[in-house]
Amino acid sequence: MSGQSEANAPDAVSGLPAGTDTGSAVPESWLIASARISQANAHAPYSNFRVGASIETVDGVVFSGCNVENASYPAGVCAERGALAAAIASGARKFSRIVIVTDADEPSPPCGICRQALVEFAPALEVISVAARGRIQRWSLADLLPSPFSPSSLAHA
């Protein structure tokens, strides 16, 4: 063991500790590679639908996640929310884009719960989905969730 904690272990793509500030926008190919590495760690024994996601902060910091299923289906965690949770736990609050990778034939947008979680922090988020053979589709989160329930929805009359 090199003496590094698992939380500060180098990312397999960049060699930098997870959550390292790159100082600028990260190349899309790096985000895709980072999401694919996370996808390889997905725990999806029930659906066999392995997903990886990498979310980039406005400052160029990247956090990744994978889906984690369990026998109580609704209690599973999607890759997008896993990446978001890692970012929030590290203090990040503003995001520019998220990359989602799957082994599906067509690019897959985030599920409704993930859309709602993402809009809380980044209503203008760019969503990039990459299918198994590399086909890419892009959306704005506003296009995917045109009428979100947002913090302003909680305002009292």
Summary of the structure (lengths in Angstrom):
residues: 157
radius of gyration: 15.5
end to end distance: 57.8
largest distance: 57.8
contacts: 485
relative contact order: 0.14
helix: 29%
strand: 22%
